[in-house]
Amino acid sequence: MTMMLLGLGGSWIAVFGKIAAASYYVIALSSFVVLAAWVVSYRRGSMMRLKWWLGGTTALTLLAWVVVANEARINDFLIMQM
């Protein structure tokens, strides 16, 4: 809705629809990359410097999993609010 209000028409929505279809793969890949970052940080001994960044990226990745897993419920809730 926000994209439509900003003047981005149906072609942009179609692009995001294709990305949304691959959301499980994208989030799985990002989860793997975050896990690899934790491992590399631990092995190099730079955990103290990077713990806040890694914690933030882990939290955002977990939030993405929650949103994707509950997408139908979120959509139903938002439709009820209209």
mmCIF file of the N, C-alpha and C atoms, coordinates in Angstrom:
data_MODEL
# 
_entry.id   MODEL 
# 
loop_
_atom_site.group_PDB 
_atom_site.id 
_atom_site.type_symbol 
_atom_site.label_atom_id 
_atom_site.label_alt_id 
_atom_site.label_comp_id 
_atom_site.label_asym_id 
_atom_site.label_entity_id 
_atom_site.label_seq_id 
_atom_site.pdbx_PDB_ins_code 
_atom_site.Cartn_x 
_atom_site.Cartn_y 
_atom_site.Cartn_z 
_atom_site.occupancy 
_atom_site.B_iso_or_equiv 
_atom_site.pdbx_formal_charge 
_atom_site.auth_seq_id 
_atom_site.auth_comp_id 
_atom_site.auth_asym_id 
_atom_site.auth_atom_id 
_atom_site.pdbx_PDB_model_num 
ATOM 1   N N  . MET A 1 1  ? 0.821   -1.180  0.000   1.00 0.00 ? 1  MET A N  1 
ATOM 2   C CA . MET A 1 1  ? 0.000   0.000   0.000   1.00 0.00 ? 1  MET A CA 1 
ATOM 3   C C  . MET A 1 1  ? 0.875   1.257   0.000   1.00 0.00 ? 1  MET A C  1 
ATOM 4   N N  . THR A 1 2  ? 1.912   1.239   0.812   1.00 0.00 ? 2  THR A N  1 
ATOM 5   C CA . THR A 1 2  ? 2.804   2.393   0.876   1.00 0.00 ? 2  THR A CA 1 
ATOM 6   C C  . THR A 1 2  ? 3.493   2.613   -0.460  1.00 0.00 ? 2  THR A C  1 
ATOM 7   N N  . MET A 1 3  ? 3.887   1.528   -1.104  1.00 0.00 ? 3  MET A N  1 
ATOM 8   C CA . MET A 1 3  ? 4.542   1.666   -2.404  1.00 0.00 ? 3  MET A CA 1 
ATOM 9   C C  . MET A 1 3  ? 3.595   2.274   -3.422  1.00 0.00 ? 3  MET A C  1 
ATOM 10  N N  . MET A 1 4  ? 2.333   1.891   -3.366  1.00 0.00 ? 4  MET A N  1 
ATOM 11  C CA . MET A 1 4  ? 1.364   2.451   -4.306  1.00 0.00 ? 4  MET A CA 1 
ATOM 12  C C  . MET A 1 4  ? 1.148   3.938   -4.032  1.00 0.00 ? 4  MET A C  1 
ATOM 13  N N  . LEU A 1 5  ? 1.132   4.332   -2.752  1.00 0.00 ? 5  LEU A N  1 
ATOM 14  C CA . LEU A 1 5  ? 0.976   5.738   -2.417  1.00 0.00 ? 5  LEU A CA 1 
ATOM 15  C C  . LEU A 1 5  ? 2.173   6.564   -2.850  1.00 0.00 ? 5  LEU A C  1 
ATOM 16  N N  . LEU A 1 6  ? 3.334   5.937   -2.901  1.00 0.00 ? 6  LEU A N  1 
ATOM 17  C CA . LEU A 1 6  ? 4.535   6.634   -3.351  1.00 0.00 ? 6  LEU A CA 1 
ATOM 18  C C  . LEU A 1 6  ? 4.667   6.657   -4.870  1.00 0.00 ? 6  LEU A C  1 
ATOM 19  N N  . GLY A 1 7  ? 3.725   6.033   -5.567  1.00 0.00 ? 7  GLY A N  1 
ATOM 20  C CA . GLY A 1 7  ? 3.732   6.062   -7.020  1.00 0.00 ? 7  GLY A CA 1 
ATOM 21  C C  . GLY A 1 7  ? 4.388   4.866   -7.672  1.00 0.00 ? 7  GLY A C  1 
ATOM 22  N N  . LEU A 1 8  ? 4.731   3.863   -6.907  1.00 0.00 ? 8  LEU A N  1 
ATOM 23  C CA . LEU A 1 8  ? 5.322   2.664   -7.488  1.00 0.00 ? 8  LEU A CA 1 
ATOM 24  C C  . LEU A 1 8  ? 4.191   1.710   -7.831  1.00 0.00 ? 8  LEU A C  1 
ATOM 25  N N  . GLY A 1 9  ? 3.991   1.474   -9.091  1.00 0.00 ? 9  GLY A N  1 
ATOM 26  C CA . GLY A 1 9  ? 2.823   0.729   -9.548  1.00 0.00 ? 9  GLY A CA 1 
ATOM 27  C C  . GLY A 1 9  ? 2.965   -0.781  -9.472  1.00 0.00 ? 9  GLY A C  1 
ATOM 28  N N  . GLY A 1 10 ? 2.133   -1.447  -10.235 1.00 0.00 ? 10 GLY A N  1 
ATOM 29  C CA . GLY A 1 10 ? 2.019   -2.893  -10.208 1.00 0.00 ? 10 GLY A CA 1 
ATOM 30  C C  . GLY A 1 10 ? 3.266   -3.634  -10.637 1.00 0.00 ? 10 GLY A C  1 
ATOM 31  N N  . SER A 1 11 ? 4.094   -3.012  -11.471 1.00 0.00 ? 11 SER A N  1 
ATOM 32  C CA . SER A 1 11 ? 5.308   -3.710  -11.901 1.00 0.00 ? 11 SER A CA 1 
ATOM 33  C C  . SER A 1 11 ? 6.253   -3.940  -10.737 1.00 0.00 ? 11 SER A C  1 
ATOM 34  N N  . TRP A 1 12 ? 6.342   -2.998  -9.814  1.00 0.00 ? 12 TRP A N  1 
ATOM 35  C CA . TRP A 1 12 ? 7.189   -3.185  -8.630  1.00 0.00 ? 12 TRP A CA 1 
ATOM 36  C C  . TRP A 1 12 ? 6.609   -4.247  -7.710  1.00 0.00 ? 12 TRP A C  1 
ATOM 37  N N  . ILE A 1 13 ? 5.296   -4.283  -7.608  1.00 0.00 ? 13 ILE A N  1 
ATOM 38  C CA . ILE A 1 13 ? 4.659   -5.289  -6.771  1.00 0.00 ? 13 ILE A CA 1 
ATOM 39  C C  . ILE A 1 13 ? 4.919   -6.679  -7.347  1.00 0.00 ? 13 ILE A C  1 
ATOM 40  N N  . ALA A 1 14 ? 4.929   -6.796  -8.656  1.00 0.00 ? 14 ALA A N  1 
ATOM 41  C CA . ALA A 1 14 ? 5.212   -8.076  -9.292  1.00 0.00 ? 14 ALA A CA 1 
ATOM 42  C C  . ALA A 1 14 ? 6.648   -8.524  -9.003  1.00 0.00 ? 14 ALA A C  1 
ATOM 43  N N  . VAL A 1 15 ? 7.575   -7.581  -8.986  1.00 0.00 ? 15 VAL A N  1 
ATOM 44  C CA . VAL A 1 15 ? 8.966   -7.911  -8.674  1.00 0.00 ? 15 VAL A CA 1 
ATOM 45  C C  . VAL A 1 15 ? 9.066   -8.432  -7.253  1.00 0.00 ? 15 VAL A C  1 
ATOM 46  N N  . PHE A 1 16 ? 8.416   -7.758  -6.311  1.00 0.00 ? 16 PHE A N  1 
ATOM 47  C CA . PHE A 1 16 ? 8.481   -8.193  -4.915  1.00 0.00 ? 16 PHE A CA 1 
ATOM 48  C C  . PHE A 1 16 ? 7.736   -9.500  -4.710  1.00 0.00 ? 16 PHE A C  1 
ATOM 49  N N  . GLY A 1 17 ? 6.743   -9.782  -5.531  1.00 0.00 ? 17 GLY A N  1 
ATOM 50  C CA . GLY A 1 17 ? 6.046   -11.059 -5.449  1.00 0.00 ? 17 GLY A CA 1 
ATOM 51  C C  . GLY A 1 17 ? 6.966   -12.220 -5.776  1.00 0.00 ? 17 GLY A C  1 
ATOM 52  N N  . LYS A 1 18 ? 7.836   -12.029 -6.752  1.00 0.00 ? 18 LYS A N  1 
ATOM 53  C CA . LYS A 1 18 ? 8.810   -13.062 -7.105  1.00 0.00 ? 18 LYS A CA 1 
ATOM 54  C C  . LYS A 1 18 ? 9.821   -13.263 -5.989  1.00 0.00 ? 18 LYS A C  1 
ATOM 55  N N  . ILE A 1 19 ? 10.225  -12.181 -5.358  1.00 0.00 ? 19 ILE A N  1 
ATOM 56  C CA . ILE A 1 19 ? 11.163  -12.287 -4.241  1.00 0.00 ? 19 ILE A CA 1 
ATOM 57  C C  . ILE A 1 19 ? 10.492  -12.965 -3.054  1.00 0.00 ? 19 ILE A C  1 
ATOM 58  N N  . ALA A 1 20 ? 9.231   -12.634 -2.816  1.00 0.00 ? 20 ALA A N  1 
ATOM 59  C CA . ALA A 1 20 ? 8.507   -13.237 -1.691  1.00 0.00 ? 20 ALA A CA 1 
ATOM 60  C C  . ALA A 1 20 ? 8.363   -14.740 -1.871  1.00 0.00 ? 20 ALA A C  1 
ATOM 61  N N  . ALA A 1 21 ? 8.281   -15.196 -3.101  1.00 0.00 ? 21 ALA A N  1 
ATOM 62  C CA . ALA A 1 21 ? 8.175   -16.631 -3.355  1.00 0.00 ? 21 ALA A CA 1 
ATOM 63  C C  . ALA A 1 21 ? 9.450   -17.365 -2.935  1.00 0.00 ? 21 ALA A C  1 
ATOM 64  N N  . ALA A 1 22 ? 10.564  -16.685 -2.966  1.00 0.00 ? 22 ALA A N  1 
ATOM 65  C CA . ALA A 1 22 ? 11.842  -17.301 -2.595  1.00 0.00 ? 22 ALA A CA 1 
ATOM 66  C C  . ALA A 1 22 ? 12.280  -16.913 -1.187  1.00 0.00 ? 22 ALA A C  1 
ATOM 67  N N  . SER A 1 23 ? 11.353  -16.406 -0.372  1.00 0.00 ? 23 SER A N  1 
ATOM 68  C CA . SER A 1 23 ? 11.741  -15.871 0.929   1.00 0.00 ? 23 SER A CA 1 
ATOM 69  C C  . SER A 1 23 ? 12.342  -16.933 1.844   1.00 0.00 ? 23 SER A C  1 
ATOM 70  N N  . TYR A 1 24 ? 11.850  -18.159 1.799   1.00 0.00 ? 24 TYR A N  1 
ATOM 71  C CA . TYR A 1 24 ? 12.426  -19.203 2.647   1.00 0.00 ? 24 TYR A CA 1 
ATOM 72  C C  . TYR A 1 24 ? 13.886  -19.465 2.292   1.00 0.00 ? 24 TYR A C  1 
ATOM 73  N N  . TYR A 1 25 ? 14.185  -19.459 1.008   1.00 0.00 ? 25 TYR A N  1 
ATOM 74  C CA . TYR A 1 25 ? 15.565  -19.689 0.579   1.00 0.00 ? 25 TYR A CA 1 
ATOM 75  C C  . TYR A 1 25 ? 16.471  -18.527 0.977   1.00 0.00 ? 25 TYR A C  1 
ATOM 76  N N  . VAL A 1 26 ? 15.966  -17.312 0.824   1.00 0.00 ? 26 VAL A N  1 
ATOM 77  C CA . VAL A 1 26 ? 16.761  -16.131 1.171   1.00 0.00 ? 26 VAL A CA 1 
ATOM 78  C C  . VAL A 1 26 ? 17.035  -16.091 2.671   1.00 0.00 ? 26 VAL A C  1 
ATOM 79  N N  . ILE A 1 27 ? 16.017  -16.371 3.476   1.00 0.00 ? 27 ILE A N  1 
ATOM 80  C CA . ILE A 1 27 ? 16.203  -16.337 4.926   1.00 0.00 ? 27 ILE A CA 1 
ATOM 81  C C  . ILE A 1 27 ? 17.095  -17.497 5.382   1.00 0.00 ? 27 ILE A C  1 
ATOM 82  N N  . ALA A 1 28 ? 16.953  -18.657 4.758   1.00 0.00 ? 28 ALA A N  1 
ATOM 83  C CA . ALA A 1 28 ? 17.826  -19.781 5.109   1.00 0.00 ? 28 ALA A CA 1 
ATOM 84  C C  . ALA A 1 28 ? 19.279  -19.444 4.783   1.00 0.00 ? 28 ALA A C  1 
ATOM 85  N N  . LEU A 1 29 ? 19.505  -18.831 3.633   1.00 0.00 ? 29 LEU A N  1 
ATOM 86  C CA . LEU A 1 29 ? 20.863  -18.432 3.259   1.00 0.00 ? 29 LEU A CA 1 
ATOM 87  C C  . LEU A 1 29 ? 21.402  -17.385 4.228   1.00 0.00 ? 29 LEU A C  1 
ATOM 88  N N  . SER A 1 30 ? 20.591  -16.408 4.596   1.00 0.00 ? 30 SER A N  1 
ATOM 89  C CA . SER A 1 30 ? 21.056  -15.386 5.532   1.00 0.00 ? 30 SER A CA 1 
ATOM 90  C C  . SER A 1 30 ? 21.324  -15.984 6.905   1.00 0.00 ? 30 SER A C  1 
ATOM 91  N N  . SER A 1 31 ? 20.528  -16.973 7.313   1.00 0.00 ? 31 SER A N  1 
ATOM 92  C CA . SER A 1 31 ? 20.778  -17.644 8.594   1.00 0.00 ? 31 SER A CA 1 
ATOM 93  C C  . SER A 1 31 ? 22.118  -18.368 8.565   1.00 0.00 ? 31 SER A C  1 
ATOM 94  N N  . PHE A 1 32 ? 22.417  -19.004 7.459   1.00 0.00 ? 32 PHE A N  1 
ATOM 95  C CA . PHE A 1 32 ? 23.709  -19.683 7.310   1.00 0.00 ? 32 PHE A CA 1 
ATOM 96  C C  . PHE A 1 32 ? 24.860  -18.681 7.361   1.00 0.00 ? 32 PHE A C  1 
ATOM 97  N N  . VAL A 1 33 ? 24.701  -17.543 6.713   1.00 0.00 ? 33 VAL A N  1 
ATOM 98  C CA . VAL A 1 33 ? 25.757  -16.525 6.699   1.00 0.00 ? 33 VAL A CA 1 
ATOM 99  C C  . VAL A 1 33 ? 25.968  -15.959 8.112   1.00 0.00 ? 33 VAL A C  1 
ATOM 100 N N  . VAL A 1 34 ? 24.879  -15.731 8.847   1.00 0.00 ? 34 VAL A N  1 
ATOM 101 C CA . VAL A 1 34 ? 25.009  -15.229 10.216  1.00 0.00 ? 34 VAL A CA 1 
ATOM 102 C C  . VAL A 1 34 ? 25.700  -16.264 11.100  1.00 0.00 ? 34 VAL A C  1 
ATOM 103 N N  . LEU A 1 35 ? 25.327  -17.523 10.951  1.00 0.00 ? 35 LEU A N  1 
ATOM 104 C CA . LEU A 1 35 ? 25.984  -18.585 11.716  1.00 0.00 ? 35 LEU A CA 1 
ATOM 105 C C  . LEU A 1 35 ? 27.478  -18.658 11.378  1.00 0.00 ? 35 LEU A C  1 
ATOM 106 N N  . ALA A 1 36 ? 27.804  -18.550 10.106  1.00 0.00 ? 36 ALA A N  1 
ATOM 107 C CA . ALA A 1 36 ? 29.211  -18.564 9.695   1.00 0.00 ? 36 ALA A CA 1 
ATOM 108 C C  . ALA A 1 36 ? 29.954  -17.363 10.276  1.00 0.00 ? 36 ALA A C  1 
ATOM 109 N N  . ALA A 1 37 ? 29.300  -16.213 10.355  1.00 0.00 ? 37 ALA A N  1 
ATOM 110 C CA . ALA A 1 37 ? 29.936  -15.028 10.942  1.00 0.00 ? 37 ALA A CA 1 
ATOM 111 C C  . ALA A 1 37 ? 30.223  -15.242 12.422  1.00 0.00 ? 37 ALA A C  1 
ATOM 112 N N  . TRP A 1 38 ? 29.307  -15.885 13.143  1.00 0.00 ? 38 TRP A N  1 
ATOM 113 C CA . TRP A 1 38 ? 29.557  -16.210 14.552  1.00 0.00 ? 38 TRP A CA 1 
ATOM 114 C C  . TRP A 1 38 ? 30.763  -17.131 14.686  1.00 0.00 ? 38 TRP A C  1 
ATOM 115 N N  . VAL A 1 39 ? 30.827  -18.158 13.851  1.00 0.00 ? 39 VAL A N  1 
ATOM 116 C CA . VAL A 1 39 ? 31.922  -19.122 13.933  1.00 0.00 ? 39 VAL A CA 1 
ATOM 117 C C  . VAL A 1 39 ? 33.259  -18.452 13.615  1.00 0.00 ? 39 VAL A C  1 
ATOM 118 N N  . VAL A 1 40 ? 33.305  -17.674 12.558  1.00 0.00 ? 40 VAL A N  1 
ATOM 119 C CA . VAL A 1 40 ? 34.551  -17.008 12.171  1.00 0.00 ? 40 VAL A CA 1 
ATOM 120 C C  . VAL A 1 40 ? 34.971  -16.017 13.248  1.00 0.00 ? 40 VAL A C  1 
ATOM 121 N N  . SER A 1 41 ? 34.022  -15.289 13.792  1.00 0.00 ? 41 SER A N  1 
ATOM 122 C CA . SER A 1 41 ? 34.337  -14.329 14.847  1.00 0.00 ? 41 SER A CA 1 
ATOM 123 C C  . SER A 1 41 ? 34.895  -15.024 16.083  1.00 0.00 ? 41 SER A C  1 
ATOM 124 N N  . TYR A 1 42 ? 34.326  -16.149 16.424  1.00 0.00 ? 42 TYR A N  1 
ATOM 125 C CA . TYR A 1 42 ? 34.809  -16.899 17.586  1.00 0.00 ? 42 TYR A CA 1 
ATOM 126 C C  . TYR A 1 42 ? 36.220  -17.447 17.349  1.00 0.00 ? 42 TYR A C  1 
ATOM 127 N N  . ARG A 1 43 ? 36.449  -17.973 16.158  1.00 0.00 ? 43 ARG A N  1 
ATOM 128 C CA . ARG A 1 43 ? 37.766  -18.560 15.851  1.00 0.00 ? 43 ARG A CA 1 
ATOM 129 C C  . ARG A 1 43 ? 38.869  -17.515 15.781  1.00 0.00 ? 43 ARG A C  1 
ATOM 130 N N  . ARG A 1 44 ? 38.541  -16.325 15.302  1.00 0.00 ? 44 ARG A N  1 
ATOM 131 C CA . ARG A 1 44 ? 39.559  -15.272 15.190  1.00 0.00 ? 44 ARG A CA 1 
ATOM 132 C C  . ARG A 1 44 ? 39.732  -14.493 16.494  1.00 0.00 ? 44 ARG A C  1 
ATOM 133 N N  . GLY A 1 45 ? 38.894  -14.758 17.458  1.00 0.00 ? 45 GLY A N  1 
ATOM 134 C CA . GLY A 1 45 ? 39.014  -14.063 18.732  1.00 0.00 ? 45 GLY A CA 1 
ATOM 135 C C  . GLY A 1 45 ? 38.493  -12.649 18.724  1.00 0.00 ? 45 GLY A C  1 
ATOM 136 N N  . SER A 1 46 ? 37.652  -12.314 17.785  1.00 0.00 ? 46 SER A N  1 
ATOM 137 C CA . SER A 1 46 ? 37.113  -10.956 17.699  1.00 0.00 ? 46 SER A CA 1 
ATOM 138 C C  . SER A 1 46 ? 35.663  -10.886 18.180  1.00 0.00 ? 46 SER A C  1 
ATOM 139 N N  . MET A 1 47 ? 35.298  -11.822 19.024  1.00 0.00 ? 47 MET A N  1 
ATOM 140 C CA . MET A 1 47 ? 33.924  -11.889 19.511  1.00 0.00 ? 47 MET A CA 1 
ATOM 141 C C  . MET A 1 47 ? 33.556  -10.641 20.326  1.00 0.00 ? 47 MET A C  1 
ATOM 142 N N  . MET A 1 48 ? 34.471  -10.133 21.139  1.00 0.00 ? 48 MET A N  1 
ATOM 143 C CA . MET A 1 48 ? 34.166  -8.978  21.983  1.00 0.00 ? 48 MET A CA 1 
ATOM 144 C C  . MET A 1 48 ? 33.866  -7.731  21.150  1.00 0.00 ? 48 MET A C  1 
ATOM 145 N N  . ARG A 1 49 ? 34.564  -7.564  20.054  1.00 0.00 ? 49 ARG A N  1 
ATOM 146 C CA . ARG A 1 49 ? 34.332  -6.384  19.210  1.00 0.00 ? 49 ARG A CA 1 
ATOM 147 C C  . ARG A 1 49 ? 33.054  -6.494  18.410  1.00 0.00 ? 49 ARG A C  1 
ATOM 148 N N  . LEU A 1 50 ? 32.711  -7.708  18.003  1.00 0.00 ? 50 LEU A N  1 
ATOM 149 C CA . LEU A 1 50 ? 31.599  -7.886  17.067  1.00 0.00 ? 50 LEU A CA 1 
ATOM 150 C C  . LEU A 1 50 ? 30.318  -8.413  17.706  1.00 0.00 ? 50 LEU A C  1 
ATOM 151 N N  . LYS A 1 51 ? 30.310  -8.629  19.015  1.00 0.00 ? 51 LYS A N  1 
ATOM 152 C CA . LYS A 1 51 ? 29.149  -9.287  19.619  1.00 0.00 ? 51 LYS A CA 1 
ATOM 153 C C  . LYS A 1 51 ? 27.868  -8.489  19.448  1.00 0.00 ? 51 LYS A C  1 
ATOM 154 N N  . TRP A 1 52 ? 27.927  -7.164  19.480  1.00 0.00 ? 52 TRP A N  1 
ATOM 155 C CA . TRP A 1 52 ? 26.701  -6.368  19.308  1.00 0.00 ? 52 TRP A CA 1 
ATOM 156 C C  . TRP A 1 52 ? 26.208  -6.425  17.869  1.00 0.00 ? 52 TRP A C  1 
ATOM 157 N N  . TRP A 1 53 ? 27.120  -6.375  16.917  1.00 0.00 ? 53 TRP A N  1 
ATOM 158 C CA . TRP A 1 53 ? 26.728  -6.472  15.509  1.00 0.00 ? 53 TRP A CA 1 
ATOM 159 C C  . TRP A 1 53 ? 26.153  -7.846  15.199  1.00 0.00 ? 53 TRP A C  1 
ATOM 160 N N  . LEU A 1 54 ? 26.820  -8.873  15.682  1.00 0.00 ? 54 LEU A N  1 
ATOM 161 C CA . LEU A 1 54 ? 26.345  -10.231 15.435  1.00 0.00 ? 54 LEU A CA 1 
ATOM 162 C C  . LEU A 1 54 ? 25.016  -10.485 16.142  1.00 0.00 ? 54 LEU A C  1 
ATOM 163 N N  . GLY A 1 55 ? 24.882  -9.961  17.341  1.00 0.00 ? 55 GLY A N  1 
ATOM 164 C CA . GLY A 1 55 ? 23.613  -10.097 18.055  1.00 0.00 ? 55 GLY A CA 1 
ATOM 165 C C  . GLY A 1 55 ? 22.475  -9.394  17.324  1.00 0.00 ? 55 GLY A C  1 
ATOM 166 N N  . GLY A 1 56 ? 22.755  -8.219  16.782  1.00 0.00 ? 56 GLY A N  1 
ATOM 167 C CA . GLY A 1 56 ? 21.739  -7.490  16.020  1.00 0.00 ? 56 GLY A CA 1 
ATOM 168 C C  . GLY A 1 56 ? 21.328  -8.209  14.747  1.00 0.00 ? 56 GLY A C  1 
ATOM 169 N N  . THR A 1 57 ? 22.307  -8.733  14.031  1.00 0.00 ? 57 THR A N  1 
ATOM 170 C CA . THR A 1 57 ? 21.968  -9.453  12.799  1.00 0.00 ? 57 THR A CA 1 
ATOM 171 C C  . THR A 1 57 ? 21.231  -10.754 13.109  1.00 0.00 ? 57 THR A C  1 
ATOM 172 N N  . THR A 1 58 ? 21.592  -11.391 14.223  1.00 0.00 ? 58 THR A N  1 
ATOM 173 C CA . THR A 1 58 ? 20.881  -12.605 14.624  1.00 0.00 ? 58 THR A CA 1 
ATOM 174 C C  . THR A 1 58 ? 19.438  -12.277 14.984  1.00 0.00 ? 58 THR A C  1 
ATOM 175 N N  . ALA A 1 59 ? 19.233  -11.188 15.707  1.00 0.00 ? 59 ALA A N  1 
ATOM 176 C CA . ALA A 1 59 ? 17.873  -10.778 16.081  1.00 0.00 ? 59 ALA A CA 1 
ATOM 177 C C  . ALA A 1 59 ? 17.033  -10.452 14.848  1.00 0.00 ? 59 ALA A C  1 
ATOM 178 N N  . LEU A 1 60 ? 17.618  -9.755  13.885  1.00 0.00 ? 60 LEU A N  1 
ATOM 179 C CA . LEU A 1 60 ? 16.879  -9.427  12.666  1.00 0.00 ? 60 LEU A CA 1 
ATOM 180 C C  . LEU A 1 60 ? 16.555  -10.675 11.852  1.00 0.00 ? 60 LEU A C  1 
ATOM 181 N N  . THR A 1 61 ? 17.480  -11.618 11.819  1.00 0.00 ? 61 THR A N  1 
ATOM 182 C CA . THR A 1 61 ? 17.227  -12.864 11.104  1.00 0.00 ? 61 THR A CA 1 
ATOM 183 C C  . THR A 1 61 ? 16.117  -13.664 11.775  1.00 0.00 ? 61 THR A C  1 
ATOM 184 N N  . LEU A 1 62 ? 16.135  -13.723 13.105  1.00 0.00 ? 62 LEU A N  1 
ATOM 185 C CA . LEU A 1 62 ? 15.065  -14.410 13.829  1.00 0.00 ? 62 LEU A CA 1 
ATOM 186 C C  . LEU A 1 62 ? 13.719  -13.714 13.610  1.00 0.00 ? 62 LEU A C  1 
ATOM 187 N N  . LEU A 1 63 ? 13.730  -12.390 13.594  1.00 0.00 ? 63 LEU A N  1 
ATOM 188 C CA . LEU A 1 63 ? 12.498  -11.641 13.320  1.00 0.00 ? 63 LEU A CA 1 
ATOM 189 C C  . LEU A 1 63 ? 11.965  -11.958 11.930  1.00 0.00 ? 63 LEU A C  1 
ATOM 190 N N  . ALA A 1 64 ? 12.860  -12.070 10.955  1.00 0.00 ? 64 ALA A N  1 
ATOM 191 C CA . ALA A 1 64 ? 12.435  -12.421 9.600   1.00 0.00 ? 64 ALA A CA 1 
ATOM 192 C C  . ALA A 1 64 ? 11.795  -13.799 9.572   1.00 0.00 ? 64 ALA A C  1 
ATOM 193 N N  . TRP A 1 65 ? 12.368  -14.765 10.316  1.00 0.00 ? 65 TRP A N  1 
ATOM 194 C CA . TRP A 1 65 ? 11.765  -16.104 10.386  1.00 0.00 ? 65 TRP A CA 1 
ATOM 195 C C  . TRP A 1 65 ? 10.382  -16.048 11.020  1.00 0.00 ? 65 TRP A C  1 
ATOM 196 N N  . VAL A 1 66 ? 10.229  -15.246 12.067  1.00 0.00 ? 66 VAL A N  1 
ATOM 197 C CA . VAL A 1 66 ? 8.921   -15.135 12.731  1.00 0.00 ? 66 VAL A CA 1 
ATOM 198 C C  . VAL A 1 66 ? 7.890   -14.538 11.780  1.00 0.00 ? 66 VAL A C  1 
ATOM 199 N N  . VAL A 1 67 ? 8.277   -13.509 11.051  1.00 0.00 ? 67 VAL A N  1 
ATOM 200 C CA . VAL A 1 67 ? 7.344   -12.864 10.119  1.00 0.00 ? 67 VAL A CA 1 
ATOM 201 C C  . VAL A 1 67 ? 6.946   -13.821 9.006   1.00 0.00 ? 67 VAL A C  1 
ATOM 202 N N  . VAL A 1 68 ? 7.902   -14.524 8.430   1.00 0.00 ? 68 VAL A N  1 
ATOM 203 C CA . VAL A 1 68 ? 7.590   -15.449 7.335   1.00 0.00 ? 68 VAL A CA 1 
ATOM 204 C C  . VAL A 1 68 ? 6.741   -16.616 7.840   1.00 0.00 ? 68 VAL A C  1 
ATOM 205 N N  . ALA A 1 69 ? 7.052   -17.112 9.031   1.00 0.00 ? 69 ALA A N  1 
ATOM 206 C CA . ALA A 1 69 ? 6.303   -18.246 9.563   1.00 0.00 ? 69 ALA A CA 1 
ATOM 207 C C  . ALA A 1 69 ? 4.863   -17.867 9.933   1.00 0.00 ? 69 ALA A C  1 
ATOM 208 N N  . ASN A 1 70 ? 4.637   -16.601 10.272  1.00 0.00 ? 70 ASN A N  1 
ATOM 209 C CA . ASN A 1 70 ? 3.309   -16.148 10.690  1.00 0.00 ? 70 ASN A CA 1 
ATOM 210 C C  . ASN A 1 70 ? 2.681   -15.188 9.689   1.00 0.00 ? 70 ASN A C  1 
ATOM 211 N N  . GLU A 1 71 ? 3.079   -15.294 8.450   1.00 0.00 ? 71 GLU A N  1 
ATOM 212 C CA . GLU A 1 71 ? 2.625   -14.347 7.432   1.00 0.00 ? 71 GLU A CA 1 
ATOM 213 C C  . GLU A 1 71 ? 1.110   -14.352 7.269   1.00 0.00 ? 71 GLU A C  1 
ATOM 214 N N  . ALA A 1 72 ? 0.499   -15.509 7.266   1.00 0.00 ? 72 ALA A N  1 
ATOM 215 C CA . ALA A 1 72 ? -0.954  -15.583 7.087   1.00 0.00 ? 72 ALA A CA 1 
ATOM 216 C C  . ALA A 1 72 ? -1.678  -14.918 8.256   1.00 0.00 ? 72 ALA A C  1 
ATOM 217 N N  . ARG A 1 73 ? -1.221  -15.170 9.468   1.00 0.00 ? 73 ARG A N  1 
ATOM 218 C CA . ARG A 1 73 ? -1.840  -14.541 10.643  1.00 0.00 ? 73 ARG A CA 1 
ATOM 219 C C  . ARG A 1 73 ? -1.665  -13.035 10.635  1.00 0.00 ? 73 ARG A C  1 
ATOM 220 N N  . ILE A 1 74 ? -0.495  -12.575 10.229  1.00 0.00 ? 74 ILE A N  1 
ATOM 221 C CA . ILE A 1 74 ? -0.238  -11.135 10.166  1.00 0.00 ? 74 ILE A CA 1 
ATOM 222 C C  . ILE A 1 74 ? -1.143  -10.493 9.129   1.00 0.00 ? 74 ILE A C  1 
ATOM 223 N N  . ASN A 1 75 ? -1.280  -11.137 7.962   1.00 0.00 ? 75 ASN A N  1 
ATOM 224 C CA . ASN A 1 75 ? -2.169  -10.602 6.922   1.00 0.00 ? 75 ASN A CA 1 
ATOM 225 C C  . ASN A 1 75 ? -3.608  -10.550 7.396   1.00 0.00 ? 75 ASN A C  1 
ATOM 226 N N  . ASP A 1 76 ? -4.069  -11.605 8.056   1.00 0.00 ? 76 ASP A N  1 
ATOM 227 C CA . ASP A 1 76 ? -5.437  -11.610 8.575   1.00 0.00 ? 76 ASP A CA 1 
ATOM 228 C C  . ASP A 1 76 ? -5.649  -10.508 9.590   1.00 0.00 ? 76 ASP A C  1 
ATOM 229 N N  . PHE A 1 77 ? -4.681  -10.304 10.470  1.00 0.00 ? 77 PHE A N  1 
ATOM 230 C CA . PHE A 1 77 ? -4.789  -9.232  11.473  1.00 0.00 ? 77 PHE A CA 1 
ATOM 231 C C  . PHE A 1 77 ? -4.845  -7.866  10.810  1.00 0.00 ? 77 PHE A C  1 
ATOM 232 N N  . LEU A 1 78 ? -3.993  -7.640  9.820   1.00 0.00 ? 78 LEU A N  1 
ATOM 233 C CA . LEU A 1 78 ? -3.975  -6.338  9.146   1.00 0.00 ? 78 LEU A CA 1 
ATOM 234 C C  . LEU A 1 78 ? -5.265  -6.104  8.365   1.00 0.00 ? 78 LEU A C  1 
ATOM 235 N N  . ILE A 1 79 ? -5.812  -7.134  7.765   1.00 0.00 ? 79 ILE A N  1 
ATOM 236 C CA . ILE A 1 79 ? -7.083  -6.983  7.042   1.00 0.00 ? 79 ILE A CA 1 
ATOM 237 C C  . ILE A 1 79 ? -8.211  -6.672  8.011   1.00 0.00 ? 79 ILE A C  1 
ATOM 238 N N  . MET A 1 80 ? -8.198  -7.287  9.179   1.00 0.00 ? 80 MET A N  1 
ATOM 239 C CA . MET A 1 80 ? -9.228  -6.987  10.179  1.00 0.00 ? 80 MET A CA 1 
ATOM 240 C C  . MET A 1 80 ? -9.141  -5.558  10.682  1.00 0.00 ? 80 MET A C  1 
ATOM 241 N N  . GLN A 1 81 ? -7.956  -4.962  10.640  1.00 0.00 ? 81 GLN A N  1 
ATOM 242 C CA . GLN A 1 81 ? -7.779  -3.589  11.116  1.00 0.00 ? 81 GLN A CA 1 
ATOM 243 C C  . GLN A 1 81 ? -8.252  -2.555  10.113  1.00 0.00 ? 81 GLN A C  1 
ATOM 244 N N  . MET A 1 82 ? -8.495  -2.953  8.885   1.00 0.00 ? 82 MET A N  1 
ATOM 245 C CA . MET A 1 82 ? -8.924  -1.998  7.847   1.00 0.00 ? 82 MET A CA 1 
ATOM 246 C C  . MET A 1 82 ? -10.364 -1.617  8.009   1.00 0.00 ? 82 MET A C  1 
# 
